[in-house]
Amino acid sequence: MLTYSPNTFIQTNEKGGNQIIQSSVKRLYHKVHESPYSIKIALSGKEHYKVNSKALTISSGHFLLVNSGESIECTIDSKKEVEGKCIYIDNQVLNNVYNSVIKTNYFDDKKEDEQFNFISGKYNFDRNDHLSHLLNWFIDNRPVDLDAFYHELSFQLILHQKGVKQVLSKLNSIHRITQLELYHKAKVARAYINENYQEDISIDEISKEAGVSKFHLIRVFKKIYGITPYNMLVQTRLNKATELLLDKDLSIEEIALITGFKQRRTFTHSFKNEFGFCPSDKRI
């Protein structure tokens, strides 16, 4: 792992290859006309980027994917040290893994030897995502077997991007940049539901948390996940209730309240609509 310096930064971007740079700076400005494949991770503070002239800011909890050949500017101007890590991925390594993945039929619609491309942009760390797990592990650890690390990282990047492209294809009537932004907002909404289903939350609160209007949230959420945010909220509550029904020490009323239903009657009605029988029947 290299420590950031202006010369190290320039050499890494010119030579390419697998490299990791760790930085801790208060002020910085760099511009690269043709960047290698890279992943920028902010550990503390804020890093400001322009990728192909599009402004993006990353902080803790986010990472930035940059495609090979893209123009990128990075600016840091802070009173405190801003810490980050940047992973540069060798073009040949990534594309060798990509072509290997193609041969296992992960991408039936792709031709062999096609160049792999990210959908570059800002992504959230997602606890349900394998790439996020690997990057979180990387933040806390120093890879010993770098070849194995880069192979696994390339593999997870490819699968991650396959999933992103599948989701964005459902939003094909919208501009690509807006697609990615709406995709992230839908993921924020879903995470908010998963973390707060026990509370008396409304669609207005969910849309406010996601930073998008209620109308757009419902429309995009349904396109991506196949159901509305409200229906996912109810479904999340019912799935948890199904688990809790196995605990005979909890009453139906207690389970209803624990899972976010205001009263037993509403819980029973929703449960029967979803599963075709009452909660009490599951305990017989």
PyMOL commands that set and color helices and strands:
alter all, ss='L'
color gray80, all
select helices_A, chain A and resi 6-15+91-103+130-140+146-169+176-196+203-210+214-225+229-244+252-258+264-275+279-283
alter helices_A, ss='H'
color red, helices_A
select strands_A, chain A and resi 2-3+19-32+37-44+47-51+54-58+62-66+72-89+121-124
alter strands_A, ss='S'
color yellow, strands_A
deselect
rebuild
show_as cartoon
